[in-house]
């Protein structure tokens, strides 16, 4: 009988150890899941931050490029208008006579 009690006691200890292992595994799983969620959240936040910074940088680059191109276009337009004005000042009578001849058919 004593032998049987020892076996039952040992089986009870094994079962208790198995339950403890199972509980520890469940707790460890919860901790790993929590750590995974935290790392995923941190990664997503960092990714979003980097994307926002990159988009802002690209927006600034495009804005500067557009401003440079607009300034260049203004310079070219002003140069063209100045050239036309000088040509008109120089030859306005000749231009007016030519237009009058075309309009009158002479």
C-alpha positions in Angstrom: 0.0 0.0 0.0 2.8 2.3 0.8 4.2 1.7 -2.7 0.8 2.7 -4.1 0.6 5.8 -2.0 4.1 6.8 -3.3 3.0 6.3 -6.9 -0.2 8.3 -6.4 1.9 11.1 -4.7 4.4 11.0 -7.5 1.6 11.1 -10.1 0.0 14.0 -8.2 3.4 15.9 -8.2 3.8 15.2 -12.0 0.3 16.5 -12.6 0.9 19.6 -10.5 4.2 20.2 -12.4 2.4 19.7 -15.7 -0.3 22.2 -14.7 2.4 24.7 -13.5 4.3 24.2 -16.9 1.0 24.8 -18.8 0.2 27.9 -16.7 3.8 29.2 -17.2 3.5 28.6 -20.9 0.2 30.4 -21.1 1.7 33.4 -19.2 4.8 33.4 -21.4 2.6 33.3 -24.4 0.7 36.4 -23.1 3.9 38.2 -22.5 5.3 37.4 -25.9 2.0 38.5 -27.5 2.1 41.8 -25.5 5.8 42.3 -26.6 4.9 41.6 -30.2 2.0 44.1 -30.1 4.2 46.7 -28.5 7.0 46.2 -31.1 4.5 46.2 -33.9 3.0 49.5 -32.6 6.4 51.0 -32.2 7.4 49.9 -35.7 4.2 51.3 -37.2 4.6 54.6 -35.4 8.2 54.9 -36.5 7.2 54.0 -40.1 4.5 56.6 -40.1 6.8 59.3 -38.7 9.4 58.5 -41.4 6.8 58.6 -44.1 5.5 62.0 -42.8 9.0 63.4 -42.7 9.8 62.1 -46.2 6.5 63.4 -47.6 7.2 66.8 -46.0 10.7 66.8 -47.5 9.3 66.0 -51.0 6.6 68.6 -50.7 9.3 71.2 -49.8 11.5 70.1 -52.7 8.6 70.4 -55.1 7.6 73.8 -53.7 11.2 75.1 -54.1 11.4 73.6 -57.7 8.0 75.2 -58.6 9.2 78.6 -57.2 12.5 78.4 -59.2 10.7 77.5 -62.4 8.1 80.3 -61.8 10.9 82.8 -61.2 12.7 81.6 -64.4 9.5 81.9 -66.4 8.9 85.5 -65.0 12.5 86.5 -66.0 12.0 85.0 -69.5 8.6 86.7 -69.9 10.0 90.1 -68.7 12.9 89.7 -71.1 10.5 88.9 -73.9 8.2 91.9 -73.1 11.2 94.2 -72.7 12.5 93.1 -76.1 9.1 93.6 -77.7 8.8 97.0 -76.1 12.2 98.1 -77.3 11.4 96.8 -80.8 8.1 98.7 -80.7 9.8 101.9 -79.5 12.4 101.6 -82.2 10.1 100.8 -85.1 6.6 101.8 -84.0 6.1 104.2 -86.9 7.2 101.6 -89.4 4.9 98.9 -87.7 2.0 101.3 -87.7 2.5 102.2 -91.4 2.7 98.5 -92.2 -0.5 97.8 -90.4 -2.3 100.7 -92.0 -1.2 99.5 -95.4 -2.5 96.0 -94.7 -5.8 97.4 -93.5 -6.2 99.8 -96.4 -4.9 97.5 -99.0 -2.2 99.8 -100.3 
